[in-house]
Amino acid sequence: MATIGTLLFTWTKGRKVGTDQDGNTYYIERKAVTGRRARRWVIFKGSEEASKVPPEWHGWLHYTCDEVLTAKPSYALPHQTNQTGTAGAYLPPGHDLRGGKRERAAGDYQAWRP
């Protein structure tokens, strides 16, 4: 949830540019101050997590492109937020939370001895 200051700034000086598939809303400053670019910002739906911004909006927020990218390559996977610390996080074989057991190293491995 945005702070009251952000909501007031958005209401008084912001112009809505669009929303993404997760419901996050993107804004740009109506009138930029002379000598600098117009501010761009996002108001998140739900918790504020930077990894919730999809790639097509990330480029726009960081002034990499002036228009939001709409065409995605056919091989592109759907955007996912950072899963670290959640049940969806990647755990490699041998991780303690996966039982702590992994396959033995290949037979051609020999420990180094000085």
Backbone atoms as SQL, in Angstrom:
CREATE TABLE atoms (id INTEGER PRIMARY KEY, chain TEXT, resi INTEGER, resn TEXT, atom TEXT, x REAL, y REAL, z REAL);
INSERT INTO atoms VALUES
  (1, 'A', 1, 'MET', 'N', 0.840, -1.174, 0.000),
  (2, 'A', 1, 'MET', 'CA', 0.000, 0.000, 0.000),
  (3, 'A', 1, 'MET', 'C', 0.887, 1.239, 0.000),
  (4, 'A', 2, 'ALA', 'N', 0.568, 2.169, -0.816),
  (5, 'A', 2, 'ALA', 'CA', 1.343, 3.407, -0.917),
  (6, 'A', 2, 'ALA', 'C', 1.086, 4.287, 0.300),
  (7, 'A', 3, 'THR', 'N', 2.070, 5.105, 0.619),
  (8, 'A', 3, 'THR', 'CA', 1.911, 6.033, 1.742),
  (9, 'A', 3, 'THR', 'C', 0.958, 7.154, 1.359),
  (10, 'A', 4, 'ILE', 'N', 0.490, 7.866, 2.349),
  (11, 'A', 4, 'ILE', 'CA', -0.442, 8.973, 2.095),
  (12, 'A', 4, 'ILE', 'C', 0.213, 10.055, 1.242),
  (13, 'A', 5, 'GLY', 'N', 1.519, 10.270, 1.445),
  (14, 'A', 5, 'GLY', 'CA', 2.236, 11.264, 0.643),
  (15, 'A', 5, 'GLY', 'C', 2.287, 10.888, -0.833),
  (16, 'A', 6, 'THR', 'N', 2.532, 9.611, -1.108),
  (17, 'A', 6, 'THR', 'CA', 2.562, 9.147, -2.495),
  (18, 'A', 6, 'THR', 'C', 1.183, 9.252, -3.129),
  (19, 'A', 7, 'LEU', 'N', 0.165, 8.905, -2.387),
  (20, 'A', 7, 'LEU', 'CA', -1.195, 8.996, -2.918),
  (21, 'A', 7, 'LEU', 'C', -1.591, 10.443, -3.204),
  (22, 'A', 8, 'LEU', 'N', -1.225, 11.372, -2.316),
  (23, 'A', 8, 'LEU', 'CA', -1.515, 12.787, -2.543),
  (24, 'A', 8, 'LEU', 'C', -0.750, 13.322, -3.749),
  (25, 'A', 9, 'PHE', 'N', 0.534, 12.962, -3.863),
  (26, 'A', 9, 'PHE', 'CA', 1.344, 13.392, -5.001),
  (27, 'A', 9, 'PHE', 'C', 0.754, 12.852, -6.301),
  (28, 'A', 10, 'THR', 'N', 0.328, 11.592, -6.266),
  (29, 'A', 10, 'THR', 'CA', -0.272, 10.976, -7.445),
  (30, 'A', 10, 'THR', 'C', -1.562, 11.686, -7.829),
  (31, 'A', 11, 'TRP', 'N', -2.379, 11.993, -6.860),
  (32, 'A', 11, 'TRP', 'CA', -3.666, 12.640, -7.109),
  (33, 'A', 11, 'TRP', 'C', -3.494, 14.054, -7.675),
  (34, 'A', 12, 'THR', 'N', -2.493, 14.793, -7.149),
  (35, 'A', 12, 'THR', 'CA', -2.319, 16.173, -7.569),
  (36, 'A', 12, 'THR', 'C', -1.461, 16.335, -8.823),
  (37, 'A', 13, 'LYS', 'N', -0.426, 15.489, -8.995),
  (38, 'A', 13, 'LYS', 'CA', 0.528, 15.719, -10.080),
  (39, 'A', 13, 'LYS', 'C', 0.678, 14.562, -11.048),
  (40, 'A', 14, 'GLY', 'N', 0.026, 13.452, -10.785),
  (41, 'A', 14, 'GLY', 'CA', 0.226, 12.275, -11.624),
  (42, 'A', 14, 'GLY', 'C', -0.799, 12.095, -12.715),
  (43, 'A', 15, 'ARG', 'N', -0.367, 11.422, -13.780),
  (44, 'A', 15, 'ARG', 'CA', -1.253, 11.034, -14.872),
  (45, 'A', 15, 'ARG', 'C', -1.067, 9.542, -15.085),
  (46, 'A', 16, 'LYS', 'N', -2.152, 8.787, -15.051),
  (47, 'A', 16, 'LYS', 'CA', -2.091, 7.334, -15.197),
  (48, 'A', 16, 'LYS', 'C', -1.666, 6.975, -16.607),
  (49, 'A', 17, 'VAL', 'N', -0.681, 6.079, -16.698),
  (50, 'A', 17, 'VAL', 'CA', -0.183, 5.626, -17.994),
  (51, 'A', 17, 'VAL', 'C', -0.777, 4.259, -18.329),
  (52, 'A', 18, 'GLY', 'N', -0.898, 3.400, -17.316),
  (53, 'A', 18, 'GLY', 'CA', -1.453, 2.072, -17.571),
  (54, 'A', 18, 'GLY', 'C', -1.321, 1.165, -16.368),
  (55, 'A', 19, 'THR', 'N', -1.777, -0.062, -16.551),
  (56, 'A', 19, 'THR', 'CA', -1.664, -1.090, -15.518),
  (57, 'A', 19, 'THR', 'C', -1.095, -2.346, -16.150),
  (58, 'A', 20, 'ASP', 'N', -0.498, -3.196, -15.318),
  (59, 'A', 20, 'ASP', 'CA', 0.019, -4.466, -15.823),
  (60, 'A', 20, 'ASP', 'C', -0.949, -5.593, -15.461),
  (61, 'A', 21, 'GLN', 'N', -0.567, -6.826, -15.798),
  (62, 'A', 21, 'GLN', 'CA', -1.447, -7.966, -15.590),
  (63, 'A', 21, 'GLN', 'C', -1.673, -8.276, -14.108),
  (64, 'A', 22, 'ASP', 'N', -0.816, -7.778, -13.222),
  (65, 'A', 22, 'ASP', 'CA', -0.971, -8.019, -11.784),
  (66, 'A', 22, 'ASP', 'C', -1.785, -6.932, -11.084),
  (67, 'A', 23, 'GLY', 'N', -2.161, -5.887, -11.802),
  (68, 'A', 23, 'GLY', 'CA', -2.946, -4.814, -11.211),
  (69, 'A', 23, 'GLY', 'C', -2.133, -3.640, -10.709),
  (70, 'A', 24, 'ASN', 'N', -0.814, -3.659, -10.892),
  (71, 'A', 24, 'ASN', 'CA', 0.025, -2.521, -10.525),
  (72, 'A', 24, 'ASN', 'C', -0.277, -1.371, -11.485),
  (73, 'A', 25, 'THR', 'N', -0.335, -0.142, -10.955),
  (74, 'A', 25, 'THR', 'CA', -0.690, 1.026, -11.761),
  (75, 'A', 25, 'THR', 'C', 0.527, 1.934, -11.915),
  (76, 'A', 26, 'TYR', 'N', 0.769, 2.406, -13.142),
  (77, 'A', 26, 'TYR', 'CA', 1.950, 3.204, -13.460),
  (78, 'A', 26, 'TYR', 'C', 1.541, 4.628, -13.796),
  (79, 'A', 27, 'TYR', 'N', 2.348, 5.586, -13.299),
  (80, 'A', 27, 'TYR', 'CA', 2.039, 7.008, -13.442),
  (81, 'A', 27, 'TYR', 'C', 3.251, 7.764, -13.949),
  (82, 'A', 28, 'ILE', 'N', 2.971, 8.919, -14.554),
  (83, 'A', 28, 'ILE', 'CA', 4.008, 9.863, -14.967),
  (84, 'A', 28, 'ILE', 'C', 3.562, 11.247, -14.513),
  (85, 'A', 29, 'GLU', 'N', 4.529, 12.092, -14.237),
  (86, 'A', 29, 'GLU', 'CA', 4.252, 13.461, -13.804),
  (87, 'A', 29, 'GLU', 'C', 3.585, 14.232, -14.947),
  (88, 'A', 30, 'ARG', 'N', 2.506, 14.947, -14.648),
  (89, 'A', 30, 'ARG', 'CA', 1.789, 15.702, -15.683),
  (90, 'A', 30, 'ARG', 'C', 2.664, 16.773, -16.313),
  (91, 'A', 31, 'LYS', 'N', 3.368, 17.502, -15.469),
  (92, 'A', 31, 'LYS', 'CA', 4.194, 18.607, -15.957),
  (93, 'A', 31, 'LYS', 'C', 5.558, 18.508, -15.274),
  (94, 'A', 32, 'ALA', 'N', 6.588, 18.214, -16.046),
  (95, 'A', 32, 'ALA', 'CA', 7.930, 18.065, -15.488),
  (96, 'A', 32, 'ALA', 'C', 8.522, 19.423, -15.154),
  (97, 'A', 33, 'VAL', 'N', 9.351, 19.453, -14.131),
  (98, 'A', 33, 'VAL', 'CA', 10.080, 20.661, -13.768),
  (99, 'A', 33, 'VAL', 'C', 11.120, 20.927, -14.842),
  (100, 'A', 34, 'THR', 'N', 11.313, 22.179, -15.208),
  (101, 'A', 34, 'THR', 'CA', 12.269, 22.542, -16.242),
  (102, 'A', 34, 'THR', 'C', 13.659, 22.046, -15.870),
  (103, 'A', 35, 'GLY', 'N', 14.314, 21.378, -16.811),
  (104, 'A', 35, 'GLY', 'CA', 15.670, 20.898, -16.590),
  (105, 'A', 35, 'GLY', 'C', 15.768, 19.454, -16.142),
  (106, 'A', 36, 'ARG', 'N', 14.650, 18.768, -15.975),
  (107, 'A', 36, 'ARG', 'CA', 14.719, 17.351, -15.617),
  (108, 'A', 36, 'ARG', 'C', 13.577, 16.590, -16.272),
  (109, 'A', 37, 'ARG', 'N', 13.735, 15.282, -16.302),
  (110, 'A', 37, 'ARG', 'CA', 12.711, 14.429, -16.904),
  (111, 'A', 37, 'ARG', 'C', 11.492, 14.335, -15.999),
  (112, 'A', 38, 'ALA', 'N', 10.362, 13.995, -16.584),
  (113, 'A', 38, 'ALA', 'CA', 9.138, 13.790, -15.802),
  (114, 'A', 38, 'ALA', 'C', 9.307, 12.534, -14.949),
  (115, 'A', 39, 'ARG', 'N', 8.896, 12.600, -13.707),
  (116, 'A', 39, 'ARG', 'CA', 8.997, 11.450, -12.810),
  (117, 'A', 39, 'ARG', 'C', 8.051, 10.345, -13.251),
  (118, 'A', 40, 'ARG', 'N', 8.479, 9.114, -13.048),
  (119, 'A', 40, 'ARG', 'CA', 7.656, 7.939, -13.330),
  (120, 'A', 40, 'ARG', 'C', 7.647, 7.088, -12.069),
  (121, 'A', 41, 'TRP', 'N', 6.492, 6.515, -11.742),
  (122, 'A', 41, 'TRP', 'CA', 6.409, 5.680, -10.549),
  (123, 'A', 41, 'TRP', 'C', 5.295, 4.660, -10.691),
  (124, 'A', 42, 'VAL', 'N', 5.297, 3.718, -9.763),
  (125, 'A', 42, 'VAL', 'CA', 4.306, 2.645, -9.751),
  (126, 'A', 42, 'VAL', 'C', 3.655, 2.591, -8.375),
  (127, 'A', 43, 'ILE', 'N', 2.368, 2.309, -8.365),
  (128, 'A', 43, 'ILE', 'CA', 1.667, 2.013, -7.120),
  (129, 'A', 43, 'ILE', 'C', 1.265, 0.550, -7.212),
  (130, 'A', 44, 'PHE', 'N', 1.838, -0.250, -6.310),
  (131, 'A', 44, 'PHE', 'CA', 1.650, -1.692, -6.342),
  (132, 'A', 44, 'PHE', 'C', 0.283, -2.087, -5.816),
  (133, 'A', 45, 'LYS', 'N', -0.249, -3.143, -6.380),
  (134, 'A', 45, 'LYS', 'CA', -1.455, -3.754, -5.830),
  (135, 'A', 45, 'LYS', 'C', -0.958, -4.816, -4.854),
  (136, 'A', 46, 'GLY', 'N', -1.320, -4.683, -3.604),
  (137, 'A', 46, 'GLY', 'CA', -0.820, -5.619, -2.595),
  (138, 'A', 46, 'GLY', 'C', 0.502, -5.143, -2.033),
  (139, 'A', 47, 'SER', 'N', 1.362, -6.098, -1.710),
  (140, 'A', 47, 'SER', 'CA', 2.644, -5.749, -1.085),
  (141, 'A', 47, 'SER', 'C', 3.578, -5.071, -2.083),
  (142, 'A', 48, 'GLU', 'N', 4.418, -4.190, -1.564),
  (143, 'A', 48, 'GLU', 'CA', 5.377, -3.468, -2.403),
  (144, 'A', 48, 'GLU', 'C', 6.633, -4.311, -2.555),
  (145, 'A', 49, 'GLU', 'N', 6.824, -4.880, -3.713),
  (146, 'A', 49, 'GLU', 'CA', 7.961, -5.733, -4.007),
  (147, 'A', 49, 'GLU', 'C', 8.446, -5.401, -5.407),
  (148, 'A', 50, 'ALA', 'N', 9.690, -4.943, -5.511),
  (149, 'A', 50, 'ALA', 'CA', 10.220, -4.483, -6.795),
  (150, 'A', 50, 'ALA', 'C', 10.221, -5.569, -7.861),
  (151, 'A', 51, 'SER', 'N', 10.345, -6.828, -7.472),
  (152, 'A', 51, 'SER', 'CA', 10.364, -7.892, -8.479),
  (153, 'A', 51, 'SER', 'C', 8.980, -8.164, -9.065),
  (154, 'A', 52, 'LYS', 'N', 7.950, -7.470, -8.583),
  (155, 'A', 52, 'LYS', 'CA', 6.606, -7.608, -9.149),
  (156, 'A', 52, 'LYS', 'C', 6.435, -6.795, -10.434),
  (157, 'A', 53, 'VAL', 'N', 7.413, -5.952, -10.759),
  (158, 'A', 53, 'VAL', 'CA', 7.342, -5.139, -11.983),
  (159, 'A', 53, 'VAL', 'C', 7.803, -6.001, -13.161),
  (160, 'A', 54, 'PRO', 'N', 6.924, -6.257, -14.153),
  (161, 'A', 54, 'PRO', 'CA', 7.322, -7.066, -15.298),
  (162, 'A', 54, 'PRO', 'C', 8.314, -6.329, -16.195),
  (163, 'A', 55, 'PRO', 'N', 9.068, -7.061, -17.016),
  (164, 'A', 55, 'PRO', 'CA', 10.123, -6.453, -17.839),
  (165, 'A', 55, 'PRO', 'C', 9.646, -5.326, -18.747),
  (166, 'A', 56, 'GLU', 'N', 8.448, -5.459, -19.319),
  (167, 'A', 56, 'GLU', 'CA', 7.991, -4.420, -20.239),
  (168, 'A', 56, 'GLU', 'C', 7.772, -3.086, -19.534),
  (169, 'A', 57, 'TRP', 'N', 7.408, -3.106, -18.258),
  (170, 'A', 57, 'TRP', 'CA', 7.233, -1.874, -17.491),
  (171, 'A', 57, 'TRP', 'C', 8.537, -1.434, -16.832),
  (172, 'A', 58, 'HIS', 'N', 9.431, -2.357, -16.555),
  (173, 'A', 58, 'HIS', 'CA', 10.709, -2.012, -15.930),
  (174, 'A', 58, 'HIS', 'C', 11.502, -1.055, -16.816),
  (175, 'A', 59, 'GLY', 'N', 11.561, -1.344, -18.102),
  (176, 'A', 59, 'GLY', 'CA', 12.275, -0.466, -19.032),
  (177, 'A', 59, 'GLY', 'C', 11.680, 0.931, -19.074),
  (178, 'A', 60, 'TRP', 'N', 10.364, 1.008, -19.025),
  (179, 'A', 60, 'TRP', 'CA', 9.704, 2.314, -19.041),
  (180, 'A', 60, 'TRP', 'C', 9.979, 3.075, -17.748),
  (181, 'A', 61, 'LEU', 'N', 9.900, 2.417, -16.595),
  (182, 'A', 61, 'LEU', 'CA', 10.135, 3.081, -15.314),
  (183, 'A', 61, 'LEU', 'C', 11.539, 3.659, -15.210),
  (184, 'A', 62, 'HIS', 'N', 12.514, 2.972, -15.812),
  (185, 'A', 62, 'HIS', 'CA', 13.915, 3.386, -15.703),
  (186, 'A', 62, 'HIS', 'C', 14.388, 4.170, -16.915),
  (187, 'A', 63, 'TYR', 'N', 13.448, 4.721, -17.700),
  (188, 'A', 63, 'TYR', 'CA', 13.752, 5.585, -18.844),
  (189, 'A', 63, 'TYR', 'C', 14.590, 4.900, -19.913),
  (190, 'A', 64, 'THR', 'N', 14.556, 3.570, -19.983),
  (191, 'A', 64, 'THR', 'CA', 15.262, 2.852, -21.035),
  (192, 'A', 64, 'THR', 'C', 14.529, 3.010, -22.356),
  (193, 'A', 65, 'CYS', 'N', 13.199, 3.070, -22.288),
  (194, 'A', 65, 'CYS', 'CA', 12.392, 3.289, -23.482),
  (195, 'A', 65, 'CYS', 'C', 11.270, 4.262, -23.132),
  (196, 'A', 66, 'ASP', 'N', 10.789, 4.956, -24.148),
  (197, 'A', 66, 'ASP', 'CA', 9.731, 5.943, -23.927),
  (198, 'A', 66, 'ASP', 'C', 8.338, 5.330, -23.964),
  (199, 'A', 67, 'GLU', 'N', 8.199, 4.207, -24.634),
  (200, 'A', 67, 'GLU', 'CA', 6.911, 3.518, -24.725),
  (201, 'A', 67, 'GLU', 'C', 7.025, 2.170, -24.028),
  (202, 'A', 68, 'VAL', 'N', 5.925, 1.691, -23.509),
  (203, 'A', 68, 'VAL', 'CA', 5.901, 0.376, -22.867),
  (204, 'A', 68, 'VAL', 'C', 6.007, -0.680, -23.951),
  (205, 'A', 69, 'LEU', 'N', 6.894, -1.654, -23.751),
  (206, 'A', 69, 'LEU', 'CA', 7.050, -2.724, -24.727),
  (207, 'A', 69, 'LEU', 'C', 5.829, -3.626, -24.681),
  (208, 'A', 70, 'THR', 'N', 5.278, -3.936, -25.823),
  (209, 'A', 70, 'THR', 'CA', 4.075, -4.765, -25.856),
  (210, 'A', 70, 'THR', 'C', 4.334, -6.129, -26.479),
  (211, 'A', 71, 'ALA', 'N', 5.238, -6.212, -27.433),
  (212, 'A', 71, 'ALA', 'CA', 5.501, -7.482, -28.113),
  (213, 'A', 71, 'ALA', 'C', 6.538, -8.281, -27.331),
  (214, 'A', 72, 'LYS', 'N', 6.196, -9.521, -27.021),
  (215, 'A', 72, 'LYS', 'CA', 7.124, -10.420, -26.340),
  (216, 'A', 72, 'LYS', 'C', 7.539, -11.512, -27.316),
  (217, 'A', 73, 'PRO', 'N', 8.777, -11.984, -27.206),
  (218, 'A', 73, 'PRO', 'CA', 9.183, -13.095, -28.062),
  (219, 'A', 73, 'PRO', 'C', 8.372, -14.349, -27.718),
  (220, 'A', 74, 'SER', 'N', 8.227, -15.235, -28.677),
  (221, 'A', 74, 'SER', 'CA', 7.410, -16.433, -28.481),
  (222, 'A', 74, 'SER', 'C', 7.981, -17.356, -27.407),
  (223, 'A', 75, 'TYR', 'N', 9.283, -17.293, -27.168),
  (224, 'A', 75, 'TYR', 'CA', 9.913, -18.181, -26.195),
  (225, 'A', 75, 'TYR', 'C', 9.904, -17.606, -24.771),
  (226, 'A', 76, 'ALA', 'N', 9.434, -16.396, -24.584),
  (227, 'A', 76, 'ALA', 'CA', 9.463, -15.750, -23.271),
  (228, 'A', 76, 'ALA', 'C', 8.471, -16.415, -22.318),
  (229, 'A', 77, 'LEU', 'N', 8.935, -16.678, -21.105),
  (230, 'A', 77, 'LEU', 'CA', 8.074, -17.247, -20.071),
  (231, 'A', 77, 'LEU', 'C', 7.296, -16.134, -19.389),
  (232, 'A', 78, 'PRO', 'N', 6.181, -16.456, -18.767),
  (233, 'A', 78, 'PRO', 'CA', 5.442, -15.433, -18.024),
  (234, 'A', 78, 'PRO', 'C', 6.279, -14.905, -16.857),
  (235, 'A', 79, 'HIS', 'N', 6.097, -13.632, -16.521),
  (236, 'A', 79, 'HIS', 'CA', 6.859, -13.006, -15.447),
  (237, 'A', 79, 'HIS', 'C', 6.474, -13.592, -14.095),
  (238, 'A', 80, 'GLN', 'N', 7.471, -13.843, -13.248),
  (239, 'A', 80, 'GLN', 'CA', 7.254, -14.322, -11.891),
  (240, 'A', 80, 'GLN', 'C', 8.002, -13.408, -10.928),
  (241, 'A', 81, 'THR', 'N', 7.429, -13.211, -9.762),
  (242, 'A', 81, 'THR', 'CA', 8.126, -12.435, -8.745),
  (243, 'A', 81, 'THR', 'C', 9.222, -13.292, -8.124),
  (244, 'A', 82, 'ASN', 'N', 10.089, -12.674, -7.357),
  (245, 'A', 82, 'ASN', 'CA', 11.171, -13.372, -6.681),
  (246, 'A', 82, 'ASN', 'C', 10.585, -14.358, -5.677),
  (247, 'A', 83, 'GLN', 'N', 10.953, -15.628, -5.786),
  (248, 'A', 83, 'GLN', 'CA', 10.395, -16.681, -4.936),
  (249, 'A', 83, 'GLN', 'C', 11.260, -16.996, -3.714),
  (250, 'A', 84, 'THR', 'N', 12.362, -16.294, -3.541),
  (251, 'A', 84, 'THR', 'CA', 13.251, -16.559, -2.412),
  (252, 'A', 84, 'THR', 'C', 12.508, -16.419, -1.094),
  (253, 'A', 85, 'GLY', 'N', 12.661, -17.408, -0.230),
  (254, 'A', 85, 'GLY', 'CA', 12.029, -17.370, 1.079),
  (255, 'A', 85, 'GLY', 'C', 10.603, -17.871, 1.095),
  (256, 'A', 86, 'THR', 'N', 10.101, -18.334, -0.050),
  (257, 'A', 86, 'THR', 'CA', 8.738, -18.854, -0.119),
  (258, 'A', 86, 'THR', 'C', 8.783, -20.355, -0.403),
  (259, 'A', 87, 'ALA', 'N', 7.617, -20.971, -0.412),
  (260, 'A', 87, 'ALA', 'CA', 7.543, -22.403, -0.714),
  (261, 'A', 87, 'ALA', 'C', 7.937, -22.689, -2.158),
  (262, 'A', 88, 'GLY', 'N', 7.868, -21.699, -3.040),
  (263, 'A', 88, 'GLY', 'CA', 8.223, -21.886, -4.444),
  (264, 'A', 88, 'GLY', 'C', 9.703, -21.692, -4.749),
  (265, 'A', 89, 'ALA', 'N', 10.528, -21.450, -3.745),
  (266, 'A', 89, 'ALA', 'CA', 11.955, -21.193, -3.959),
  (267, 'A', 89, 'ALA', 'C', 12.666, -22.456, -4.450),
  (268, 'A', 90, 'TYR', 'N', 13.706, -22.272, -5.253),
  (269, 'A', 90, 'TYR', 'CA', 14.499, -23.395, -5.757),
  (270, 'A', 90, 'TYR', 'C', 15.389, -23.939, -4.647),
  (271, 'A', 91, 'LEU', 'N', 15.358, -25.240, -4.470),
  (272, 'A', 91, 'LEU', 'CA', 16.231, -25.906, -3.511),
  (273, 'A', 91, 'LEU', 'C', 17.022, -26.960, -4.279),
  (274, 'A', 92, 'PRO', 'N', 18.342, -26.831, -4.354),
  (275, 'A', 92, 'PRO', 'CA', 19.136, -27.793, -5.117),
  (276, 'A', 92, 'PRO', 'C', 19.162, -29.154, -4.427),
  (277, 'A', 93, 'PRO', 'N', 19.510, -30.200, -5.164),
  (278, 'A', 93, 'PRO', 'CA', 19.633, -31.513, -4.535),
  (279, 'A', 93, 'PRO', 'C', 20.663, -31.466, -3.410),
  (280, 'A', 94, 'GLY', 'N', 20.351, -32.083, -2.278),
  (281, 'A', 94, 'GLY', 'CA', 21.249, -32.076, -1.136),
  (282, 'A', 94, 'GLY', 'C', 20.981, -30.966, -0.145),
  (283, 'A', 95, 'HIS', 'N', 20.037, -30.081, -0.458),
  (284, 'A', 95, 'HIS', 'CA', 19.693, -29.001, 0.464),
  (285, 'A', 95, 'HIS', 'C', 19.052, -29.605, 1.716),
  (286, 'A', 96, 'ASP', 'N', 19.323, -29.000, 2.875),
  (287, 'A', 96, 'ASP', 'CA', 18.783, -29.518, 4.131),
  (288, 'A', 96, 'ASP', 'C', 17.266, -29.628, 4.122),
  (289, 'A', 97, 'LEU', 'N', 16.589, -28.692, 3.476),
  (290, 'A', 97, 'LEU', 'CA', 15.128, -28.735, 3.443),
  (291, 'A', 97, 'LEU', 'C', 14.590, -29.769, 2.457),
  (292, 'A', 98, 'ARG', 'N', 15.465, -30.395, 1.672),
  (293, 'A', 98, 'ARG', 'CA', 15.065, -31.489, 0.780),
  (294, 'A', 98, 'ARG', 'C', 15.595, -32.821, 1.275),
  (295, 'A', 99, 'GLY', 'N', 15.903, -32.916, 2.551),
  (296, 'A', 99, 'GLY', 'CA', 16.365, -34.171, 3.125),
  (297, 'A', 99, 'GLY', 'C', 17.861, -34.240, 3.339),
  (298, 'A', 100, 'GLY', 'N', 18.619, -33.368, 2.740),
  (299, 'A', 100, 'GLY', 'CA', 20.060, -33.320, 2.955),
  (300, 'A', 100, 'GLY', 'C', 20.841, -34.431, 2.292),
  (301, 'A', 101, 'LYS', 'N', 20.240, -35.187, 1.413),
  (302, 'A', 101, 'LYS', 'CA', 20.940, -36.283, 0.742),
  (303, 'A', 101, 'LYS', 'C', 21.052, -35.977, -0.745),
  (304, 'A', 102, 'ARG', 'N', 22.200, -36.294, -1.289),
  (305, 'A', 102, 'ARG', 'CA', 22.411, -36.128, -2.719),
  (306, 'A', 102, 'ARG', 'C', 23.203, -37.310, -3.229),
  (307, 'A', 103, 'GLU', 'N', 23.231, -37.455, -4.537),
  (308, 'A', 103, 'GLU', 'CA', 23.979, -38.560, -5.121),
  (309, 'A', 103, 'GLU', 'C', 25.470, -38.346, -4.893),
  (310, 'A', 104, 'ARG', 'N', 26.191, -39.451, -4.790),
  (311, 'A', 104, 'ARG', 'CA', 27.634, -39.362, -4.605),
  (312, 'A', 104, 'ARG', 'C', 28.280, -38.769, -5.852),
  (313, 'A', 105, 'ALA', 'N', 29.426, -38.181, -5.639),
  (314, 'A', 105, 'ALA', 'CA', 30.173, -37.611, -6.756),
  (315, 'A', 105, 'ALA', 'C', 30.600, -38.729, -7.699),
  (316, 'A', 106, 'ALA', 'N', 30.878, -38.367, -8.935),
  (317, 'A', 106, 'ALA', 'CA', 31.283, -39.355, -9.940),
  (318, 'A', 106, 'ALA', 'C', 32.524, -40.113, -9.502),
  (319, 'A', 107, 'GLY', 'N', 32.697, -41.323, -10.019),
  (320, 'A', 107, 'GLY', 'CA', 33.815, -42.179, -9.643),
  (321, 'A', 107, 'GLY', 'C', 35.175, -41.640, -10.019),
  (322, 'A', 108, 'ASP', 'N', 35.245, -40.690, -10.953),
  (323, 'A', 108, 'ASP', 'CA', 36.539, -40.163, -11.389),
  (324, 'A', 108, 'ASP', 'C', 37.041, -39.033, -10.504),
  (325, 'A', 109, 'TYR', 'N', 36.341, -38.744, -9.428),
  (326, 'A', 109, 'TYR', 'CA', 36.752, -37.653, -8.542),
  (327, 'A', 109, 'TYR', 'C', 37.724, -38.194, -7.495),
  (328, 'A', 110, 'GLN', 'N', 38.827, -37.472, -7.310),
  (329, 'A', 110, 'GLN', 'CA', 39.781, -37.805, -6.245),
  (330, 'A', 110, 'GLN', 'C', 40.091, -36.513, -5.503),
  (331, 'A', 111, 'ALA', 'N', 40.043, -36.587, -4.186),
  (332, 'A', 111, 'ALA', 'CA', 40.325, -35.407, -3.374),
  (333, 'A', 111, 'ALA', 'C', 41.778, -35.013, -3.532),
  (334, 'A', 112, 'TRP', 'N', 42.042, -33.733, -3.527),
  (335, 'A', 112, 'TRP', 'CA', 43.400, -33.214, -3.656),
  (336, 'A', 112, 'TRP', 'C', 44.094, -33.283, -2.320),
  (337, 'A', 113, 'ARG', 'N', 45.350, -33.724, -2.340),
  (338, 'A', 113, 'ARG', 'CA', 46.154, -33.756, -1.117),
  (339, 'A', 113, 'ARG', 'C', 47.460, -33.041, -1.382),
  (340, 'A', 114, 'PRO', 'N', 47.799, -32.121, -0.507),
  (341, 'A', 114, 'PRO', 'CA', 49.047, -31.382, -0.726),
  (342, 'A', 114, 'PRO', 'C', 50.288, -32.233, -0.463);
